[in-house]
Every structure is written in C-alpha cells, then in structure tokens.
Amino acid sequence: MNLKQLLKHAGVSSEIIKEVERKAARTTAEKEQQHLIETDAMAKHILKDVMPHLHAALTKTPPSKPKKTIIIPD
C-alpha cells in the first residue's frame, strides 16, 4: 500500500493528500541534492589526497638494471 492509498483509506481529503505528496517529492529532491553535494566533496577530498602520490609515482624513474660483467678465462 503506497502513501496515497494509505491516506485515502484513513479518510484524509484529496487536497491534503496532494500537499503531502508534493512535500514528500520536495524532501526527496532535497535529500538527493544533498547526497550529490556530499559525494562531490568526498571525491574532491580523495583526489586532493591521491594526486601528489600519483604524480610522484608517475614521475619516478624505475631503477636501471645492473650491468652484467662477462668474465672470459685466459
């Protein structure tokens, strides 16, 4: 049973039902917007922490291989 059916079953007027649905939709949109803002801030924070390490890893040159010496007997 959804919210509209529940309110109708309880005998609430249709105008109040419409207002409740409008308020619920607005609250849902506000929560979704808040979640988007929070995830954006989290992503920026993570990137800010990771970028120096990533930059250092990419600019670091790998160690050169040691040169092999071949000894020829006389």
N, C-alpha and C positions, 0 to 999 in steps of 0.2 A: 504494500500500500504506500503510495507516494504522499508527499505533503499535502497536495491539493485534495486528494481523496480523503485523507485523514481530517482535514479541516471541514470539508463538506459533510462528512459523517458526524462531526461534532456539532454541526448546525451553525457554523460561522458564515457570515454573509459573504457574497462573492466579491464585494469591494475590498473587504479585509483580506480575503484570500489573494487577490491581485496584489495588494500592497505588501503582503508577506512574501510573495514570490519575487516581487521587484526588489525588496530589501535583501532577500537571500541571494539573488543574482548579483547585486551590487557588492555584497560582502564577499562572495566567491571571487569576483573580479579583483577586488582589493587584495585579497589573500594571494591570488595568482601574481599580481603585480609585485607584492612584497617578496614573494619567493623568487621572482626574476631578479629583483634588485639584490637580494642576498646571494644568489648564485653568481651574479656578475661580480660582486665584491669578492667572493671567495675565489673565483677564477683569477681575478687581478692579483690577489694576495699570493696565490700559488705561483703564478707566473713571475711575480716580483722575487719570490724566494728561489725559484728554479733557474731563472735566466743567467745569473752570474756563474752558477755551476756548469750550466750547459755551454756557455761561452768559453769558460776555461777548458772544458773537455774538448771542445772543437778546435781550439787554437793550440792545444798541447800537441807537440810533435811526438810521434812514437819513438821509442829508443832505437838507435841504429843497431843492426845486428853486429855482433863481434866478428872481426875478420879472422878467417881460418888461416893458419900457417901450415903449409905442407913442408915437411922435412924430408929431404931426399938423402938417402945414405950415400956415402962416397965409396 
